[in-house]
Every structure is written in structure tokens, then in C-alpha cells.
Amino acid sequence: MPGAASGKPVEPLINNCIRELYRRLPAGRFAIIGAGGVFNAEDAYRKIRLGASLVQIYTALIYEGPGIVRRINRGLCQLLQRDGLRHVSEAVGMGA
């Protein structure tokens, strides 16, 4: 069996898929989970703005440990504040 590609190498492809799913699916009917290449708050926020209402981390958790979750959450709070948003749900799909 061939190996799988994930993480940063597939991030552009995944981001395009998130954007297209968000544009094509009925609003609010499905949750889109953004995964692939999430290592910091900016990566997570990009996926949220493209339409992901949930973000999955895996590789970053392995390499950085559980503290990465707190760092991403803090960074997300700063990004939301920068953009004048009060809740992450307000950012979902803004960049789609």
C-alpha cells in the first residue's frame, strides 16, 4: 500500500477543499473539520476563516506536546480580538 501524505505538504489542497465545501454545503447543516498542517494559531484561524467550524491537530501535538493546545487557543483569542470578533463562530467562513 502506498503511504499517506498529510500535514504541511497537503495544506494548500486541504484549505481549498475546506473553502469549496463551505461554499457548496447548506449553511449550518454540516460541521467541517479542518485538519492538515495545523501547527499554530494562524494555521487554525486560516482553516476557520475558510469554513471549518472545528480544527484538528495531530502532528503538532506529537512534536510539541499537549501545551500546543493552550498556545493555539491563546493565539486564536488574539487573532479574533485583532479582527474585532467576540467568538470563533463569527470567523467561520469569513475568508471563503
C-alpha positions as CSV (number, residue, x, y, z in Angstrom):
1,M,0.0,0.0,0.0
2,P,1.3,3.5,-0.7
3,G,1.9,5.8,2.1
4,A,-0.3,8.7,3.0
5,A,0.5,12.4,2.7
6,S,-0.5,14.8,5.5
7,G,0.4,17.9,7.3
8,K,2.1,20.9,5.6
9,P,2.6,19.1,2.3
10,V,-1.2,18.8,1.8
11,E,-2.2,22.1,3.5
12,P,-3.0,24.1,0.3
13,L,-5.1,21.2,-1.0
14,I,-6.9,20.8,2.3
15,N,-7.6,24.5,2.5
16,N,-9.1,24.6,-0.9
17,C,-11.3,21.6,0.0
18,I,-12.5,23.4,3.2
19,R,-13.3,26.5,1.2
20,E,-15.2,24.6,-1.5
21,L,-17.1,22.5,1.0
22,Y,-18.1,25.6,2.9
23,R,-19.3,27.3,-0.3
24,R,-21.3,24.3,-1.6
25,L,-22.9,22.8,1.5
26,P,-26.1,24.1,3.0
27,A,-25.2,26.7,5.7
28,G,-25.2,25.3,9.2
29,R,-26.1,21.8,8.2
30,F,-22.7,20.2,8.4
31,A,-19.6,20.7,10.6
32,I,-16.4,21.0,8.5
33,I,-13.3,19.8,10.4
34,G,-10.1,21.5,9.3
35,A,-7.1,19.2,9.6
36,G,-3.7,19.0,8.0
37,G,-0.9,21.4,8.6
38,V,-2.1,23.0,11.9
39,F,0.9,23.9,14.0
40,N,-0.1,27.3,15.3
41,A,-3.0,29.7,15.8
42,E,-2.5,31.2,12.4
43,D,-2.9,27.8,10.7
44,A,-6.1,27.1,12.8
45,Y,-7.5,30.5,12.1
46,R,-6.9,30.2,8.4
47,K,-9.0,27.0,8.3
48,I,-11.7,28.6,10.4
49,R,-11.9,31.6,8.1
50,L,-12.2,29.2,5.2
51,G,-15.2,27.5,6.7
52,A,-14.0,24.9,9.3
53,S,-16.1,25.0,12.5
54,L,-13.7,22.5,14.1
55,V,-9.9,22.2,13.8
56,Q,-8.0,19.0,14.4
57,I,-4.3,18.9,15.4
58,Y,-2.3,15.7,15.3
59,T,1.3,16.1,14.2
60,A,1.8,19.3,16.2
61,L,0.5,17.6,19.3
62,I,3.0,14.8,18.9
63,Y,6.0,17.1,18.3
64,E,5.0,19.9,20.6
65,G,3.1,18.1,23.3
66,P,-0.2,19.0,24.9
67,G,0.9,22.6,25.6
68,I,0.3,23.3,21.9
69,V,-3.4,23.4,22.5
70,R,-3.1,26.2,25.0
71,R,-0.8,28.2,22.7
72,I,-3.2,27.8,19.8
73,N,-6.1,28.9,21.9
74,R,-4.3,31.9,23.2
75,G,-3.3,32.8,19.7
76,L,-6.8,32.4,18.4
77,C,-8.1,34.8,21.1
78,Q,-5.5,37.4,19.9
79,L,-6.5,36.9,16.3
80,L,-10.2,37.2,17.0
81,Q,-9.6,40.3,19.0
82,R,-7.4,41.8,16.2
83,D,-10.3,41.3,13.8
84,G,-12.9,42.7,16.2
85,L,-14.7,39.3,16.8
86,R,-16.0,38.1,20.1
87,H,-16.4,34.4,19.3
88,V,-14.7,32.0,17.0
89,S,-18.0,31.1,15.4
90,E,-18.1,34.7,14.0
91,A,-15.0,33.9,11.9
92,V,-16.2,30.7,10.3
93,G,-16.3,31.2,6.6
94,M,-15.2,34.8,6.6
95,G,-12.5,34.1,4.1
96,A,-14.4,31.7,1.9
